[in-house]
Amino acid sequence: MFAHTLVTEGDLIIGSVIFAAFGVTSVAVNAFAFDDKGYAYLMTVGARWRQVLAGKAVAGLVVFVPLIALFVVVESIINDVWADAVAALLASLAILIAGVGIGSATTVLFPVNRVTPSGGGSRALAGALLGMVGLLVVGLLAAMLWAVLGEVNQVVP
């Protein structure tokens, strides 16, 4: 709803990036965690770790890329802002990819043992906070780069 309000006010790019950021935080944080049944299943089927972990990392993109594309198309239709549609889609995809990368890195740096009853709650919290801060830093750096490139385009035709 917040993202739609931003688009209604005339900024499809920022609205779609915020929609992507809200979505990626739900799937990227602690992406490689296993509960006891999931871990037992993985051990019994003999799947390769690399393929399983790559699939878990990409699963969020498989879900959110069509949602982002749908969001951009619907908002472009509703608000008639087709000129920004491609840039909004690319910026949103960049946030999704950065979020999955940051989520994967924090999962590796702060693994959570879901098999034991203790669960590693403080470690999970540290990883989640680091992931959110990382995504915020990447977003701010991207916004600054966007502003600088926008200024350059206005000065140099």
Secondary structure, DSSP 8 states (H G I E B T S, - for coil): -HHHHHHHTT-HHHHHHHHHHHHHHHHHTTTT--BHHHHHHHHHHT--HHHHHHHHHHHHHHHHHHHHHHHHHHHHHHHT-GGGHHHHHHHHHHHHHHHHHHHHHHHHHS---BSSTTTTHHHHHHHHHHHHHHHHHHHHHHHHHHHHHHHHHHH--
